Amino acid sequence: MNIATMRRLDRLVGGIGCRMLTWWRKLVDHRSLAETPMRILFVKPAEQGATVLAERAVDEAARRVGRDNVFFLVFAENRFVIDAMQLVPPEN
């Protein structure tokens, strides 16, 4: 998949997905928004350079919820960056 297509998908699906999940959390899931999360998902389909720059944020997420509870959603061709940085277990 070329980078322009990945960017469009990232912008379109990412924005809509975040809005939908936020609405779901506010309307259906009645847990407090201030409650400590149990798991964290980073969605980064395009350009893994930002993942390198966000290493400290990922480390902080792992410190808060445990490394086994931090996940990445990336395209298969971008997985190598996550693996090379050893940010999360390979199965995540």
C-alpha positions in Angstrom: 0.0 0.0 0.0 1.4 3.4 -0.9 2.0 6.1 1.6 -0.7 8.4 0.3 -3.3 5.7 0.7 -2.1 5.0 4.2 -2.3 8.7 5.1 -5.9 8.9 3.8 -7.0 5.8 5.7 -5.2 7.1 8.8 -7.0 10.5 8.6 -10.4 9.1 7.7 -10.7 5.9 9.7 -8.6 7.2 12.6 -10.7 10.3 13.2 -14.0 8.5 12.8 -12.8 5.6 14.9 -11.7 7.8 17.8 -15.0 9.8 17.7 -17.0 6.6 17.8 -15.0 5.1 20.6 -15.3 8.3 22.6 -19.0 8.4 22.1 -19.3 4.8 23.1 -17.4 5.4 26.3 -19.5 8.4 27.2 -22.9 6.9 26.3 -22.6 3.1 27.0 -19.6 2.5 29.1 -20.4 4.2 32.4 -17.0 3.9 34.0 -15.4 7.2 34.9 -13.2 8.8 32.3 -10.8 9.5 35.0 -10.5 5.9 35.9 -7.1 4.3 35.2 -7.1 2.4 31.9 -6.4 -1.3 32.0 -5.1 -1.6 28.4 -3.8 1.0 25.9 -3.9 0.7 22.1 -1.7 2.8 19.8 -3.1 3.1 16.3 -0.4 4.0 13.8 -1.0 2.7 10.3 1.3 5.1 8.5 4.8 6.5 8.9 6.4 4.8 11.8 8.8 7.7 12.4 6.3 9.1 14.8 6.4 5.9 16.8 10.2 6.4 17.3 9.5 9.9 18.5 6.8 8.7 20.8 9.0 6.1 22.5 8.8 7.9 25.9 5.0 7.9 25.7 4.9 4.2 25.0 7.3 3.6 27.8 5.1 5.6 30.2 2.0 3.6 29.0 3.9 0.4 29.7 4.8 1.6 33.1 1.2 2.5 33.9 -0.6 -0.6 32.6 2.2 -3.1 32.2 4.0 -4.0 29.0 1.7 -6.9 28.2 -1.3 -4.5 28.2 0.1 -2.1 25.5 -0.9 -2.8 22.0 -0.1 -1.4 18.5 -2.4 -1.5 15.4 -0.1 -1.1 12.4 0.0 -2.4 8.8 2.2 -5.5 8.5 4.8 -3.7 6.5 5.3 -1.3 9.4 5.6 -3.9 12.1 9.3 -4.1 11.9 9.7 -0.7 13.7 7.7 -1.9 16.7 9.7 -5.1 16.8 13.1 -3.4 16.4 12.4 -1.0 19.2 11.1 -3.8 21.4 8.3 -1.6 22.7 5.8 -4.3 23.3 5.8 -8.1 23.2 5.7 -9.5 19.7 2.3 -11.0 20.1 0.9 -7.5 20.9 
